[in-house]
Amino acid sequence: MASSALAADRSVTDDTGRSVTIPQEPARVVVMHEPLLGLPLMELGVNVVGSYGRKDDGSFVTAVDFVDTVFGTGRPKPRGIGPVGQIDLEKLRALAPDLIIGMEIDVEKVEQLSTVAPVYLQNVSSGKAHGFSVEEDLATVVGKKEAFETRRAAYAARVEAVRKTLPADGKPKTYLAVFLTDQLNALGDMSGAVQALEDLGYARLPLTAEKAPAGEGGSMLLVPLGAETFGRLDPDLLVLMNTYMGDARDADGTKAALERIVPGWEKFVTPAKEGRVLYLDSAKVSLPTIASAEHTLDAIEAWAKR
């Protein structure tokens, strides 16, 4: 039995260069960041039993539960392993995970977590991950490469269908995705929204004057944009999304949020005056999942057909 168990394990090198022995196909996974790691795994059919940041009753700590928003209701939810900032090892052990997956910034937690299960660290920071590449990387780690390729093939067919609804004049097209908090932010590289836009042929509008904050990671790497800079920019497609920390994520809520930051923007921002603005639900499209990219395609198709 011991020989069989060892045969089912394999040694891998995680994104921090650590050698880790993990199950061939993990059956009970705990994640250290549910939106960036848990949802990509759930989409692949992995059993994510625990998550850092969920409450004891399984509810999510932020205003939106991404599992319901991205995948629809009815899926089982991971159990909490302690509030953000403090891991409850007793709760973690009770979940009996056979693999814990964290981000590269969780390296200081590895020693503590490894007392429960093997720990694999995945890159999620800007410049190291793009679109839904995190899901592709994790598919290889957890033995779900075939499931990922099946999902990606269906997504690719959807991209081609949506591409046919867009105006085609042979000219390169640019986009700028802006995420609203209490300020304007250019959306970073890692999200389903970025994947879909670029697969459709849009290229990110260069922001040569803007600098990304050093050391920040995640799909929501936000590059602050000044109101004056924002007013000058003229991408072929301006993508706007309001923060997922509240409920006002539709077009009206997003317009109102932007009006508070840049009063009168619809009168002088060129894409707004020319009808080249796409409103997205940030909670649906911001994660590194194929599902988030598909939500983006749905919104682009609806916008193109208006």
C-alpha positions in Angstrom: 0.0 0.0 0.0 2.9 2.3 0.8 4.4 1.6 -2.6 1.1 2.4 -4.3 0.8 5.7 -2.5 4.3 6.7 -3.4 3.6 5.8 -7.0 0.7 8.1 -7.0 2.9 11.0 -5.9 5.2 13.1 -8.1 7.8 15.7 -7.6 7.3 19.1 -9.1 9.0 22.5 -8.9 6.7 25.4 -8.0 7.0 28.9 -9.2 9.4 29.9 -6.4 11.8 27.1 -7.3 10.8 24.8 -4.4 10.7 21.1 -5.1 7.4 19.7 -3.8 6.1 16.1 -3.7 2.3 16.2 -4.5 -0.4 13.8 -5.4 -0.8 12.9 -9.1 -4.4 14.1 -9.0 -5.1 15.9 -5.7 -8.5 15.0 -4.2 -8.8 17.6 -1.5 -7.2 21.0 -2.1 -7.0 24.1 0.1 -6.2 27.5 -1.5 -4.7 30.6 0.0 -6.6 32.9 -2.4 -10.0 31.8 -3.6 -10.6 34.2 -6.5 -7.1 33.8 -8.1 -6.5 30.2 -7.3 -9.7 28.5 -6.1 -12.0 29.5 -9.0 -9.5 28.4 -11.7 -9.3 25.0 -9.9 -13.0 24.7 -9.5 -13.5 25.3 -13.2 -11.3 22.3 -13.9 -13.4 20.1 -11.6 -10.9 20.1 -8.7 -12.4 19.6 -5.2 -11.5 22.8 -3.4 -12.4 22.0 0.2 -11.0 25.0 2.0 -10.2 28.6 1.4 -8.3 31.4 3.2 -10.8 34.2 3.7 -14.1 32.4 4.0 -16.1 32.4 7.3 -16.9 29.4 9.4 -20.3 29.1 7.7 -18.6 29.1 4.3 -19.7 32.6 3.3 -17.2 34.8 1.6 -15.7 37.8 3.4 -16.2 40.4 0.7 -19.5 41.8 -0.7 -19.6 39.4 -3.6 -19.2 35.6 -3.6 -17.2 34.9 -6.8 -18.3 31.3 -7.0 -21.9 32.2 -7.4 -21.2 35.3 -9.6 -18.8 33.6 -12.1 -20.2 30.0 -12.2 -23.8 30.5 -11.1 -25.4 29.2 -7.9 -25.5 25.6 -6.7 -21.8 24.8 -6.5 -20.5 23.6 -3.1 -18.4 26.3 -1.3 -15.0 25.8 0.4 -14.9 26.0 4.1 -12.9 28.8 5.9 -9.5 28.2 7.4 -9.4 31.4 9.3 -9.8 35.1 8.7 -7.4 36.9 6.4 -4.2 37.5 8.3 -4.5 34.5 10.6 -4.6 30.8 9.6 -6.4 28.4 11.9 -4.4 25.2 11.8 -7.0 23.2 13.6 -9.6 24.0 11.0 -7.1 23.4 8.2 -6.2 19.9 9.6 -9.9 19.1 10.0 -10.3 19.5 6.2 -7.7 16.8 5.6 -6.2 18.4 2.5 -3.8 16.5 0.3 -2.5 19.7 -1.3 -2.3 23.4 -0.4 -1.9 25.9 -3.2 -0.7 29.4 -2.4 0.6 32.5 -4.2 4.3 33.3 -4.5 3.8 35.9 -1.7 2.8 33.1 0.7 6.3 31.8 0.9 6.7 32.8 4.6 3.6 30.6 5.4 5.1 27.5 3.8 6.7 26.1 7.0 3.5 26.4 9.0 1.3 25.1 6.2 3.6 22.2 5.4 2.8 20.6 8.8 -0.6 19.8 7.3 0.0 19.0 3.6 2.4 19.7 0.7 2.4 23.3 -0.4 2.7 24.5 -4.0 3.2 28.2 -4.7 1.8 29.6 -8.0 2.8 32.9 -9.6 0.0 35.4 -9.8 1.9 38.7 -10.0 2.1 41.2 -12.9 4.6 40.2 -15.6 4.5 36.5 -14.5 0.8 35.7 -15.3 -1.5 36.9 -18.1 -5.1 36.4 -19.0 -6.1 33.0 -17.6 -2.6 31.5 -17.7 -2.9 30.7 -14.0 -5.6 28.2 -14.8 -3.5 26.7 -17.5 -0.5 26.4 -15.2 -2.6 24.9 -12.4 -4.2 22.4 -14.8 -0.8 20.8 -15.3 -0.1 20.8 -11.5 -3.3 19.0 -10.5 -3.5 16.6 -13.5 -6.3 18.4 -15.3 -4.6 19.4 -18.5 -7.1 17.5 -20.7 -10.0 19.3 -18.9 -8.4 22.6 -19.5 -7.8 21.9 -23.2 -11.5 20.9 -23.6 -12.6 24.2 -22.0 -10.2 26.2 -24.0 -11.3 24.7 -27.3 -14.9 25.6 -26.6 -13.8 29.1 -25.6 -11.8 29.5 -28.8 -14.9 28.6 -30.9 -16.8 31.3 -29.0 -14.1 33.9 -29.7 -14.4 33.2 -33.4 -18.2 33.6 -33.3 -17.9 36.9 -31.4 -15.2 38.2 -33.7 -17.6 38.0 -36.6 -20.0 40.4 -34.9 -17.3 43.1 -34.7 -16.7 45.7 -37.3 -13.8 44.7 -39.5 -11.9 47.5 -41.3 -8.4 45.8 -41.2 -7.0 48.4 -38.8 -5.4 47.4 -35.5 -7.7 48.2 -32.5 -6.7 49.3 -29.0 -8.5 48.9 -25.7 -8.1 50.4 -22.3 -9.7 48.7 -19.3 -10.4 51.0 -16.3 -11.3 49.7 -12.9 -13.0 52.2 -10.5 -12.3 52.3 -6.8 -12.1 55.6 -5.2 -9.9 56.6 -8.1 -9.2 55.6 -11.7 -7.1 52.5 -12.3 -5.9 50.7 -15.4 -6.6 47.0 -15.2 -3.6 44.7 -15.0 -2.6 41.8 -17.3 -4.3 38.9 -15.5 -8.0 38.5 -16.0 -10.5 36.8 -18.2 -11.4 40.3 -19.5 -7.9 40.9 -20.8 -7.7 37.4 -22.3 -10.9 37.9 -24.2 -10.2 41.4 -25.5 -6.7 40.4 -26.8 -7.9 37.1 -28.3 -10.4 39.2 -30.3 -7.5 41.2 -31.6 -7.5 44.3 -29.4 -4.1 45.5 -28.1 -3.6 47.3 -24.8 -3.4 51.1 -25.2 0.2 52.0 -24.2 0.4 54.0 -20.9 4.0 55.2 -21.1 3.5 57.9 -18.5 1.9 55.5 -15.9 3.9 53.3 -13.6 2.7 50.1 -12.0 3.2 50.0 -8.2 6.2 47.8 -7.5 5.5 44.5 -5.8 1.8 44.3 -6.1 0.3 41.1 -7.5 -2.9 39.5 -8.6 -5.4 39.9 -11.4 -6.4 43.2 -9.9 -3.0 44.8 -10.3 -4.2 48.4 -10.7 -2.2 51.1 -12.2 -3.5 54.5 -11.0 -4.6 56.8 -13.7 -4.9 60.6 -13.2 -8.1 62.2 -14.3 -6.3 64.4 -16.7 -4.5 61.5 -18.3 -7.8 59.6 -18.6 -9.4 62.5 -20.4 -6.7 62.5 -23.0 -6.7 58.8 -23.8 -8.6 57.6 -26.9 -8.6 53.8 -27.3 -10.8 52.2 -29.9 -12.7 50.5 -27.0 -12.9 52.0 -23.5 -13.8 49.3 -21.0 -15.2 50.5 -17.7 -16.0 48.4 -14.6 -16.9 49.5 -11.1 -15.4 47.9 -8.0 -16.8 44.5 -6.9 -16.8 45.8 -3.3 -20.4 47.0 -3.8 -23.5 46.1 -5.8 -23.4 49.0 -8.3 -21.6 47.1 -11.0 -24.0 47.6 -13.9 -23.6 50.4 -16.5 -25.6 52.9 -14.5 -23.7 52.3 -11.3 -20.4 52.5 -13.2 -21.3 55.7 -14.9 -22.3 57.3 -11.6 -19.1 56.1 -9.9 -17.0 57.6 -12.7 -19.0 60.9 -12.6 -18.0 61.3 -8.9 -14.3 61.0 -9.8 -14.3 62.8 -13.2 -17.4 65.1 -13.3 -18.8 65.6 -16.8 -16.6 62.8 -18.3 -19.2 61.7 -20.9 -19.1 65.2 -22.5 -15.3 65.3 -23.2 -13.9 61.7 -23.2 -13.8 60.8 -26.9 -14.8 57.1 -26.7 -17.9 58.1 -24.6 -18.9 60.8 -27.2 -18.5 58.3 -30.0 -20.2 55.3 -28.4 -17.1 53.2 -27.9 -17.6 52.3 -24.2 -18.1 48.8 -22.9 -19.4 48.3 -19.4 -18.4 45.0 -17.6 -19.4 43.5 -14.3 -16.0 43.4 -12.5 -17.0 40.4 -10.4 -17.7 38.3 -13.4 -14.7 39.2 -15.6 -11.8 40.0 -13.4 -10.6 36.5 -12.4 -8.1 34.3 -14.3 -10.7 31.8 -15.5 -12.1 30.8 -18.9 -15.6 31.5 -17.5 -14.6 35.1 -16.8 -13.3 35.4 -20.4 -16.6 34.0 -21.6 -18.6 36.5 -19.6 -16.5 39.2 -21.3 -17.3 37.8 -24.8 -21.0 37.8 -24.0 -20.8 41.5 -23.1 -18.8 42.4 -26.1 -21.2 40.6 -28.4 -24.2 42.3 -26.9 -22.4 45.7 -27.3 -21.5 45.0 -30.9 -25.1 44.1 -31.8 -26.6 47.2 -30.4 
